[in-house]
Amino acid sequence: MAVSLESLDLTPEQLDVAREMVRKWAYIKWEEAGRPQSDGEQFWSEAEREWIERCYVPPRLPEPVVVAPPVASRAQRPVRETVGA
């Protein structure tokens, strides 16, 4: 499945801003290509891919915190009995 703006985890407001930026980038690409007679899908796809690569930062879960077990002090360590020879 191809990644698109609609497949990203964006709020409606973020999606609107992203679409507007992609629209502007696609238009610039179309103009730079000499305003060809096409439906513009190629320019939209390129601009959308570039926006995702440059601007989209997916939400991340917090990194798990690894807590090492406490190190017992000498006073807390069990006493080992020594066996006499």
C-alpha positions as CSV (number, residue, x, y, z in Angstrom):
1,M,0.0,0.0,0.0
2,A,1.4,3.4,-1.0
3,V,1.7,6.0,1.8
4,S,-0.4,9.1,1.3
5,L,-1.4,12.1,3.4
6,E,-4.6,10.4,4.2
7,S,-2.9,7.3,5.6
8,L,-0.8,9.3,8.1
9,D,-1.7,10.0,11.7
10,L,-2.6,13.7,11.3
11,T,-5.3,15.8,12.8
12,P,-7.8,17.3,10.4
13,E,-6.1,20.6,10.8
14,Q,-2.7,19.1,10.1
15,L,-4.0,17.3,7.1
16,D,-5.4,20.6,5.7
17,V,-2.1,22.3,6.1
18,A,-0.2,19.4,4.5
19,R,-2.6,19.3,1.5
20,E,-2.1,23.0,1.0
21,M,1.7,22.7,1.0
22,V,1.6,19.7,-1.3
23,R,-0.8,21.6,-3.6
24,K,1.7,24.5,-3.8
25,W,4.7,22.2,-4.4
26,A,2.8,20.2,-7.1
27,Y,1.9,23.5,-8.8
28,I,5.6,24.6,-8.8
29,K,6.6,21.3,-10.2
30,W,3.9,21.5,-12.9
31,E,5.1,25.0,-13.9
32,E,8.8,24.0,-13.9
33,A,7.8,21.1,-16.3
34,G,6.4,23.6,-18.8
35,R,2.7,23.3,-17.8
36,P,2.0,20.1,-19.6
37,Q,-1.5,19.0,-20.5
38,S,-2.0,16.3,-18.0
39,D,-4.1,15.6,-15.0
40,G,-1.2,16.6,-12.6
41,E,-1.3,13.3,-10.7
42,Q,2.5,12.8,-11.3
43,F,3.2,16.2,-9.8
44,W,0.9,15.7,-6.8
45,S,2.4,12.3,-6.1
46,E,6.0,13.6,-6.2
47,A,5.1,16.6,-4.0
48,E,3.2,14.4,-1.6
49,R,6.1,12.0,-1.3
50,E,8.5,14.9,-0.7
51,W,6.3,16.4,1.9
52,I,6.1,13.1,3.8
53,E,9.9,12.6,3.6
54,R,10.7,16.2,4.7
55,C,7.9,17.2,7.0
56,Y,6.1,14.2,8.6
57,V,7.3,13.1,11.9
58,P,5.2,10.2,13.1
59,P,4.1,10.2,16.7
60,R,6.3,8.0,18.9
61,L,5.6,6.1,22.0
62,P,7.8,7.1,24.9
63,E,10.9,5.0,25.1
64,P,10.6,2.3,27.7
65,V,12.4,3.1,30.9
66,V,14.7,0.3,31.9
67,V,15.2,0.3,35.6
68,A,18.1,-1.8,36.9
69,P,17.4,-3.8,40.1
70,P,18.9,-2.1,43.1
71,V,22.3,-3.3,44.1
72,A,22.4,-4.7,47.6
73,S,24.9,-3.0,49.9
74,R,27.3,-5.2,51.9
75,A,25.0,-4.8,54.9
76,Q,22.1,-6.2,52.9
77,R,23.9,-9.1,51.3
78,P,23.3,-12.6,52.7
79,V,26.1,-13.9,54.8
80,R,27.8,-17.0,53.4
81,E,28.9,-19.5,55.8
82,T,32.4,-20.9,55.2
83,V,33.0,-24.5,55.7
84,G,36.1,-25.3,57.7
85,A,38.8,-27.4,56.2
